[in-house]
Amino acid sequence: MTQDPQTGQQDLLVSASILRKIDKLRERNIGKHVPLPQLVVVGDQSSGKSSLLESLTGIPFPRNVELCTRYATQITQRRDDVPRVEVSIIPGPNAPEAHKKHVEGYRTEGLTPEEFRARFPSILHEVNARMGIRMRGSSDSGYTTDEGSDGYTSDASFRIRAPAQTDQALQGGSVFSEDVLKIEICGPSVDYLTVIDVPGIFRTPTEGVTTEEDMAMVKNMVRGYIQDSRTVILAVLPSNIDISNQEILTMAAEYDKNGERTLGILTKPDLVTERSAMESVCNIVRGKKKQLTLGYYLVRSRGADQDDADFSRREDLFKEKDKPWSSLPPERVGVRALKKRLAELLGHMAKREFSGLRKEINNMLQATEREQSALGPSRKDEQEQRQFLSGIAGRFQERVRQALEAQYAGDAAFENSIKLRLVTQIVNLADAFSEEFEKMAALRKFDAIAEDGEEYEENEDRGLFADTGANIILQFAQEIDSEDFPELENIISHEFEVSKPEGGIMDWIGGLYTRSRGMDLGTFNSAVWAGAWREQSSKWPGMSKVFMTRVIVAIHRFITAALGEVCVDTNVRDELWSAILDELLRRYEAGMTAADFLVSAERDAKPYTLDYHFNENRQRSRGERIAERLKRISIDDDDRHLVTIAQVQSVTEKKSNIEDVVEKLHDDLSAYYDIARKRFVDNVLNQAVNYRLLFGPSTPLGVFSQDWVIGLRPDQLDAIAGESPSIREYRDRLARKIEDLTAAKDILRQ
């Protein structure tokens, strides 16, 4: 089947364009985020890897342990009108910023191929120094090589000697680097190809140069390159060593179990002398042994002393009729066939993976941006910290406003949390407190209430306080486990049970009077009045404290829930909570103190009122008392009660002094108690709750505000809103990743 020349040319142009974009991605270190299509050359240091690279690229790599085994080298060839070679360094993915800038500063531009070949050894020394590679020192100047008897340069014997000042610069440092040496070769007859050479695997450390730790490091570096699914592994294998003993194939199989992206390159065929051994190598190329989907190629690489003409004749070995090599398929033999296959393979893989690569980068960018958004704005300095915390305070105060105005509609936070429905809890608690106070706050039932005792007993369990099953919010507000709020231990009450009013109030008042009467004529003194009042109102302190406890806990719950809703960073929230807690407790205590003051003002001061209802109520009570007695002696006449004047005189005149005083004291106490109770409940709600705890200038709800944030000292601000070193490092990593992926997205869109 033949290919249309025009279509083939278009495919080559498309592949070249895609490959240039992928090379740009590699320069941006995008490979540390997503695997990039690439050809990676791997093998032992003695496998002929450097000779192969020289044959493929024309670069005179020094094949020694001193220079070319310390970092990955990316060789890119592309067509251009002007022949030139450019050398630069791509910083490693984990390079510190200072090192990154240092190595990026190295660049040689506009070298002709001849200038590059002449300068290449010194360029390698410059690159090593820039990367911080540790080298063995030497006092000799110039560069020398020792060639092995087999015509290949021996790794053990080859040495490049640099001037003394360069040696001095190379003392210390690291043995291997994550930085990548990039060599870009351009020219009008250059075919597009990009290969990455990684340090060769070695099994014996070189004294003073490498260690066993370095051996393990190289293997890990190799694994790091070949594990990606978009990497084609070019496994370089010397023909004179049994393929079953090749560690690089075993390593490749760890990540390419089916051999689908591993291509074997057999080198040094001239070192195979026995015909049976040659046949064995040929069987490998034919796919009869250690099969790989991409197969094997047999090459004889350029020697250290060969020019282009010599190199061309060197592969004549494969044409000799008396050697088994001549029977191999031509497309599987020789550097030119291999280079053509590699270009096709890289172009095909790039086209196949391009759309998936673009999608993967876009998805990763979106996911990383979501991660960054979840962290909130940066908080590395005082301005950013104050702005960040001020934003949280603003959102918190907006929640306070909504909660106090009962603006819950359409807000999922309020829909999902009873804790945030603050004013609703307070109103329900206030109603329940008012009703309970009316029924339960008196020590003894007043006589008028006792008269309707049966009705009271019947209805006493119908109030809001008992109807918790139908009022979920009230039930929630009333259910308090003091162990949940240890910080409130010294402020709130733990006694929530209230006893019912006792009976026998007239006997009790009579006892008070007889124990304290003086030389009076049918009246009672102020001491009796005050004693009766204090004892009758003795439940007020405890009941008001229980009510205030429930209000304070409701506010405390709201603040914790609102902070959790507006500040998702748990570290910031914990520090913020610690910073405002003392002031919250002081303001809670101020609210409780206000309630205590109102109790004291009612119970400790001399009872007095200007309310005209006081006289009306006590006169009504006395009138009803006389009317009740007259009913008992009246004559019923068609629903009318008829009494004589004498009977009226009888019920008002035939009372003892004590009986008359006790009744008057009871009626006065009852009239005043009713006025004081209503006044007290209103005052507690308005002054202690509304003013002190909800709406006043010192409400706990106002502690965390933007004004509070503005008033923080820099050290306080940093303690609350400052990011931990780990978070800052994480944020920086995300920012760098977003920058890389955004650049990658732009590159792929060009």
LOBA-722398 format. One line per field, with one value per residue (C-alpha): residue in one letter; x negated, y, z negated. Coordinates in steps of 0.05 Angstrom, whole numbers. Last residue first. Layout:
BEGIN
r: A_...
u: X_...
v: Y_...
w: Z_...
***
This chain:
BEGIN
r: Q_R_L_I_D_K_A_A_T_L_D_E_I_K_R_A_L_R_D_R_Y_E_R_I_S_P_S_E_G_A_I_A_D_L_Q_D_P_R_L_G_I_V_W_D_Q_S_F_V_G_L_P_T_S_P_G_F_L_L_R_Y_N_V_A_Q_N_L_V_N_D_V_F_R_K_R_A_I_D_Y_Y_A_S_L_D_D_H_L_K_E_V_V_D_E_I_N_S_K_K_E_T_V_S_Q_V_Q_A_I_T_V_L_H_R_D_D_D_D_I_S_I_R_K_L_R_E_A_I_R_E_G_R_S_R_Q_R_N_E_N_F_H_Y_D_L_T_Y_P_K_A_D_R_E_A_S_V_L_F_D_A_A_T_M_G_A_E_Y_R_R_L_L_E_D_L_I_A_S_W_L_E_D_R_V_N_T_D_V_C_V_E_G_L_A_A_T_I_F_R_H_I_A_V_I_V_R_T_M_F_V_K_S_M_G_P_W_K_S_S_Q_E_R_W_A_G_A_W_V_A_S_N_F_T_G_L_D_M_G_R_S_R_T_Y_L_G_G_I_W_D_M_I_G_G_E_P_K_S_V_E_F_E_H_S_I_I_N_E_L_E_P_F_D_E_S_D_I_E_Q_A_F_Q_L_I_I_N_A_G_T_D_A_F_L_G_R_D_E_N_E_E_Y_E_E_G_D_E_A_I_A_D_F_K_R_L_A_A_M_K_E_F_E_E_S_F_A_D_A_L_N_V_I_Q_T_V_L_R_L_K_I_S_N_E_F_A_A_D_G_A_Y_Q_A_E_L_A_Q_R_V_R_E_Q_F_R_G_A_I_G_S_L_F_Q_R_Q_E_Q_E_D_K_R_S_P_G_L_A_S_Q_E_R_E_T_A_Q_L_M_N_N_I_E_K_R_L_G_S_F_E_R_K_A_M_H_G_L_L_E_A_L_R_K_K_L_A_R_V_G_V_R_E_P_P_L_S_S_W_P_K_D_K_E_K_F_L_D_E_R_R_S_F_D_A_D_D_Q_D_A_G_R_S_R_V_L_Y_Y_G_L_T_L_Q_K_K_K_G_R_V_I_N_C_V_S_E_M_A_S_R_E_T_V_L_D_P_K_T_L_I_G_L_T_R_E_G_N_K_D_Y_E_A_A_M_T_L_I_E_Q_N_S_I_D_I_N_S_P_L_V_A_L_I_V_T_R_S_D_Q_I_Y_G_R_V_M_N_K_V_M_A_M_D_E_E_T_T_V_G_E_T_P_T_R_F_I_G_P_V_D_I_V_T_L_Y_D_V_S_P_G_C_I_E_I_K_L_V_D_E_S_F_V_S_G_G_Q_L_A_Q_D_T_Q_A_P_A_R_I_R_F_S_A_D_S_T_Y_G_D_S_G_E_D_T_T_Y_G_S_D_S_S_G_R_M_R_I_G_M_R_A_N_V_E_H_L_I_S_P_F_R_A_R_F_E_E_P_T_L_G_E_T_R_Y_G_E_V_H_K_K_H_A_E_P_A_N_P_G_P_I_I_S_V_E_V_R_P_V_D_D_R_R_Q_T_I_Q_T_A_Y_R_T_C_L_E_V_N_R_P_F_P_I_G_T_L_S_E_L_L_S_S_K_G_S_S_Q_D_G_V_V_V_L_Q_P_L_P_V_H_K_G_I_N_R_E_R_L_K_D_I_K_R_L_I_S_A_S_V_L_L_D_Q_Q_G_T_Q_P_D_Q_T_M
u: 29_81_31_-17_38_61_-11_-20_42_17_-50_-20_32_-23_-64_-4_13_-58_-58_7_-21_-84_-42_2_-59_-90_-26_16_27_99_100_28_11_65_43_-29_-6_36_111_154_174_200_243_272_288_328_320_344_410_452_429_471_434_467_537_576_571_538_539_596_643_628_612_650_709_722_704_743_805_804_792_849_898_877_877_949_975_935_963_1035_1021_982_1036_1090_1051_1033_1106_1130_1078_1096_1171_1160_1112_1160_1218_1275_1348_1356_1351_1391_1444_1453_1470_1518_1552_1560_1598_1576_1607_1565_1598_1600_1676_1676_1621_1619_1552_1510_1455_1459_1445_1379_1358_1378_1335_1274_1290_1291_1225_1193_1221_1193_1125_1127_1150_1098_1042_1071_1053_980_938_904_865_834_774_712_682_730_743_676_640_674_659_586_582_608_556_502_524_516_449_427_444_404_343_349_349_288_250_271_251_178_188_245_202_146_194_227_161_138_205_205_278_294_364_403_360_362_438_444_398_433_502_486_460_522_568_525_532_608_615_572_611_675_643_616_685_714_661_664_741_755_752_807_858_803_779_850_871_809_819_891_877_819_864_912_980_1045_1102_1080_1005_963_921_932_871_886_961_955_910_953_1015_981_966_1036_1064_1015_1034_1013_944_924_895_821_773_720_666_608_542_538_491_431_376_382_389_321_343_398_418_414_471_518_574_641_683_662_674_743_760_737_776_842_896_861_839_909_888_855_904_961_1012_984_1016_1084_1120_1084_1101_1175_1178_1141_1190_1199_1125_1110_1149_1116_1047_1007_943_870_891_850_889_949_932_859_873_914_862_804_839_852_781_753_795_771_698_700_732_680_624_643_570_570_631_585_603_652_610_549_591_613_677_717_680_686_705_682_633_607_601_561_517_504_483_438_404_395_362_318_295_278_241_200_177_163_124_84_70_46_5_-32_-27_48_68_142_184_155_215_201_132_160_213_158_120_181_193_120_120_182_150_84_120_162_101_63_123_126_51_42_52_17_-43_-46_-47_-100_-144_-138_-151_-213_-237_-227_-267_-323_-323_-327_-384_-421_-423_-380_-306_-280_-332_-299_-354_-388_-451_-463_-475_-546_-576_-538_-568_-514_-506_-580_-572_-550_-620_-623_-576_-611_-678_-650_-618_-682_-703_-749_-698_-662_-595_-543_-531_-455_-406_-333_-284_-208_-154_-108_-166_-184_-239_-260_-231_-218_-262_-310_-317_-328_-384_-418_-416_-442_-501_-515_-514_-562_-613_-645_-595_-637_-618_-545_-560_-488_-418_-362_-298_-234_-188_-118_-76_-121_-61_-83_-106_-119_-155_-174_-220_-260_-268_-289_-340_-369_-394_-413_-362_-391_-457_-513_-551_-492_-496_-425_-397_-324_-287_-226_-168_-137_-63_-45_-95_-138_-199_-224_-216_-243_-307_-314_-301_-355_-403_-389_-402_-470_-483_-469_-520_-571_-598_-660_-715_-718_-673_-612_-598_-530_-517_-453_-463_-439_-378_-378_-315_-299_-267_-266_-247_-292_-350_-365_-353_-384_-368_-398_-370_-409_-373_-409_-357_-360_-343_-417_-467_-532_-515_-558_-630_-688_-665_-688_-758_-759_-739_-795_-845_-829_-788_-809_-763_-777_-760_-789_-730_-677_-719_-714_-698_-751_-758_-827_-798_-808_-840_-817_-848_-821_-861_-891_-918_-906_-848_-787_-735_-667_-609_-551_-527_-481_-521_-587_-561_-536_-603_-639_-592_-602_-678_-669_-621_-664_-691_-627_-586_-632_-625_-549_-547_-532_-476_-458_-491_-447_-457_-413_-360_-409_-414_-340_-319_-372_-344_-272_-287_-287_-233_-215_-288_-310_-314_-385_-405_-445_-430_-457_-453_-438_-393_-333_-302_-283_-281_-325_-315_-363_-341_-396_-381_-431_-495_-517_-548_-608_-653_-630_-653_-626_-642_-583_-602_-533_-516_-444_-429_-501_-522_-463_-483_-554_-529_-484_-539_-515_-572_-535_-475_-412_-358_-339_-272_-226_-171_-96_-84_-60_-21_-43_-119_-118_-95_-167_-158_-212_-173_-111_-152_-176_-104_-86_-144_-120_-50_-77_-124_-68_-23_-79_-95_-22_-17_-78_-46_18_-20_-61_1_-18_-28_0
v: 559_525_473_527_567_505_491_563_555_488_517_578_534_488_546_573_504_494_564_548_482_518_570_516_478_541_556_613_676_692_685_689_736_784_783_797_853_885_878_940_934_863_889_943_889_852_794_821_846_785_787_851_911_966_937_892_820_806_869_908_853_802_839_904_886_813_821_886_856_797_844_891_833_803_871_887_818_818_887_865_798_831_883_829_784_841_863_793_783_850_833_764_791_846_797_799_810_880_871_807_831_899_868_820_879_914_853_805_780_740_739_680_677_694_661_684_708_679_645_697_751_718_716_789_810_774_802_873_861_834_891_941_907_907_978_1004_969_984_1056_1039_1086_1028_1012_952_974_952_883_842_883_918_854_814_870_870_794_802_855_810_754_801_825_753_739_801_779_709_736_779_719_677_726_706_632_629_664_614_556_586_601_529_502_540_540_608_635_572_550_621_621_555_577_644_613_562_616_658_599_583_655_654_587_611_676_636_592_654_685_623_620_693_695_636_677_724_703_704_773_801_771_798_867_871_846_896_951_947_915_949_934_983_975_957_909_848_806_734_744_776_724_668_700_708_633_615_657_627_555_525_516_541_485_470_492_445_475_479_482_557_594_637_597_536_575_550_479_484_414_389_436_394_441_423_487_517_451_443_515_502_437_466_414_362_417_432_431_498_527_518_462_428_477_471_421_440_513_496_459_514_568_591_579_633_684_661_671_608_604_613_653_640_580_601_671_655_594_635_691_642_603_667_690_623_625_695_677_614_653_708_657_615_598_540_510_494_468_521_576_555_541_613_623_650_660_734_729_800_780_720_759_814_764_727_793_804_738_754_820_786_735_791_828_765_761_835_836_775_803_869_836_789_717_710_687_686_624_554_524_569_539_468_489_520_455_415_463_460_384_379_425_388_321_347_373_308_267_309_302_228_199_256_252_176_178_232_196_129_159_196_134_91_138_140_64_56_106_74_5_-57_-68_-37_-78_-143_-190_-241_-198_-201_-277_-263_-292_-244_-182_-128_-117_-102_-46_-8_20_46_104_117_122_174_213_215_161_167_159_103_111_59_-9_-19_-76_-59_-96_-102_-51_-104_-136_-210_-239_-288_-303_-231_-229_-182_-232_-288_-247_-241_-317_-326_-281_-322_-386_-353_-336_-267_-219_-156_-128_-129_-73_-49_-80_-30_-57_-17_-17_12_-51_-98_-129_-111_-41_-11_-69_-96_-36_-56_-127_-102_-55_-112_-148_-218_-252_-213_-250_-200_-190_-155_-96_-74_-3_-1_55_61_97_143_162_114_145_95_102_170_161_90_116_167_113_70_129_142_69_72_139_108_54_109_150_193_182_108_89_49_-18_-36_21_44_98_168_188_206_240_237_288_279_324_312_359_379_454_457_460_422_436_410_412_391_371_388_331_328_274_275_337_396_393_408_431_503_480_435_495_537_481_475_414_342_295_223_157_96_67_84_53_87_36_14_-54_-36_17_91_137_209_276_346_408_427_380_395_348_346_291_322_346_373_442_452_511_475_414_458_494_427_402_465_453_384_412_469_437_401_465_507_457_454_530_562_613_612_585_589_588_636_583_547_605_624_553_549_611_587_519_461_408_399_403_466_462_479_509_492_519_489_523_511_567_548_506_433_404_361_359_325_323_303_274_284_257_203_245_276_235_164_168_166_236_252_277_301_274_261_188_163_205_178_107_119_146_85_34_-14_-1_52_6_24_76_122_157_174_221_234_275_248_300_344_333_330_402_421_485_461_396_434_471_403_381_442_427_355_378_422_367_316_363_378_304_287_341_312_243_271_304_242_197_133_67_0
w: -398_-444_-468_-491_-525_-564_-584_-608_-650_-675_-696_-731_-765_-789_-815_-852_-880_-904_-936_-972_-998_-1022_-1056_-1087_-1113_-1140_-1179_-1151_-1190_-1207_-1283_-1306_-1248_-1270_-1342_-1321_-1275_-1331_-1324_-1323_-1250_-1264_-1321_-1276_-1225_-1277_-1325_-1392_-1364_-1378_-1450_-1456_-1485_-1443_-1454_-1407_-1431_-1498_-1541_-1509_-1487_-1541_-1606_-1592_-1549_-1568_-1641_-1645_-1614_-1662_-1721_-1703_-1695_-1761_-1797_-1776_-1796_-1860_-1880_-1875_-1910_-1966_-1977_-1978_-2024_-2072_-2073_-2087_-2142_-2174_-2176_-2204_-2256_-2277_-2283_-2233_-2250_-2222_-2147_-2141_-2191_-2162_-2095_-2130_-2165_-2098_-2074_-2020_-1955_-1905_-1836_-1790_-1796_-1869_-1909_-1982_-2007_-2064_-2022_-1968_-2020_-2036_-1964_-1954_-2014_-1983_-1914_-1942_-1978_-1914_-1873_-1922_-1917_-1841_-1833_-1881_-1844_-1776_-1787_-1775_-1817_-1851_-1915_-1949_-1990_-1953_-1960_-1918_-1856_-1849_-1869_-1814_-1764_-1786_-1777_-1706_-1692_-1722_-1674_-1616_-1641_-1649_-1577_-1559_-1599_-1570_-1499_-1515_-1540_-1479_-1425_-1414_-1428_-1378_-1326_-1336_-1329_-1268_-1234_-1244_-1222_-1156_-1135_-1165_-1149_-1168_-1227_-1253_-1247_-1284_-1341_-1347_-1345_-1399_-1445_-1432_-1448_-1509_-1533_-1524_-1560_-1617_-1621_-1631_-1683_-1718_-1718_-1750_-1804_-1824_-1821_-1865_-1930_-1907_-1961_-2013_-1995_-1993_-2059_-2093_-2063_-2084_-2155_-2161_-2134_-2194_-2194_-2214_-2264_-2317_-2323_-2382_-2342_-2300_-2277_-2295_-2291_-2223_-2192_-2218_-2190_-2123_-2124_-2146_-2089_-2039_-2053_-1986_-1954_-1885_-1841_-1844_-1789_-1760_-1717_-1765_-1726_-1720_-1673_-1687_-1721_-1676_-1611_-1584_-1600_-1548_-1526_-1597_-1615_-1572_-1551_-1522_-1528_-1461_-1424_-1455_-1436_-1365_-1360_-1384_-1379_-1423_-1470_-1495_-1568_-1569_-1519_-1569_-1574_-1636_-1686_-1655_-1700_-1763_-1751_-1740_-1805_-1841_-1821_-1893_-1903_-1851_-1889_-1953_-1925_-1910_-1950_-1930_-1869_-1805_-1779_-1739_-1716_-1712_-1668_-1620_-1616_-1610_-1555_-1517_-1527_-1505_-1442_-1427_-1440_-1396_-1339_-1348_-1340_-1280_-1268_-1318_-1284_-1225_-1155_-1132_-1163_-1123_-1060_-1055_-1016_-1073_-1139_-1151_-1224_-1237_-1292_-1252_-1187_-1222_-1257_-1191_-1160_-1220_-1206_-1132_-1150_-1202_-1151_-1102_-1157_-1171_-1099_-1092_-1157_-1136_-1066_-1095_-1149_-1102_-1077_-1080_-1010_-995_-1011_-1017_-982_-923_-915_-915_-864_-821_-824_-802_-743_-722_-727_-683_-631_-632_-625_-567_-530_-541_-517_-454_-441_-458_-389_-353_-400_-396_-320_-318_-369_-333_-264_-289_-325_-263_-220_-272_-276_-201_-198_-257_-225_-221_-232_-167_-129_-152_-178_-133_-125_-200_-196_-170_-106_-62_-94_-89_-164_-173_-122_-183_-194_-123_-139_-205_-171_-124_-181_-221_-270_-330_-387_-351_-317_-334_-304_-306_-314_-326_-369_-371_-385_-414_-452_-451_-494_-440_-371_-352_-289_-325_-382_-332_-301_-368_-377_-306_-323_-386_-345_-295_-349_-345_-378_-392_-323_-345_-394_-404_-408_-414_-446_-442_-503_-497_-491_-531_-565_-636_-618_-687_-721_-653_-643_-705_-681_-612_-644_-685_-623_-644_-598_-541_-546_-537_-471_-438_-486_-504_-500_-523_-488_-533_-500_-552_-551_-607_-654_-693_-649_-674_-748_-743_-713_-769_-821_-790_-790_-864_-882_-850_-883_-951_-933_-923_-865_-853_-905_-890_-833_-856_-822_-794_-744_-711_-659_-672_-631_-557_-531_-457_-411_-336_-277_-217_-205_-133_-139_-208_-283_-341_-411_-470_-537_-601_-652_-726_-774_-793_-810_-850_-891_-910_-936_-889_-820_-827_-843_-782_-740_-768_-755_-681_-662_-651_-614_-631_-597_-630_-668_-617_-562_-494_-442_-391_-424_-451_-497_-485_-534_-527_-543_-556_-574_-640_-692_-766_-773_-818_-819_-805_-848_-806_-826_-767_-742_-753_-715_-659_-653_-652_-598_-557_-562_-531_-478_-453_-390_-374_-386_-342_-285_-292_-291_-358_-357_-430_-493_-555_-630_-668_-676_-722_-772_-768_-786_-840_-874_-866_-897_-847_-857_-784_-762_-725_-649_-628_-561_-499_-429_-365_-297_-223_-196_-154_-209_-218_-287_-331_-406_-454_-526_-574_-643_-698_-727_-678_-625_-658_-703_-689_-618_-546_-523_-478_-410_-387_-318_-340_-328_-323_-383_-422_-404_-426_-493_-503_-487_-541_-590_-631_-632_-595_-584_-527_-538_-480_-501_-502_-565_-632_-672_-731_-733_-657_-656_-671_-630_-582_-576_-555_-502_-477_-473_-432_-384_-379_-359_-304_-279_-278_-238_-188_-181_-170_-116_-81_-82_-54_3_17_20_-16_20_0
***
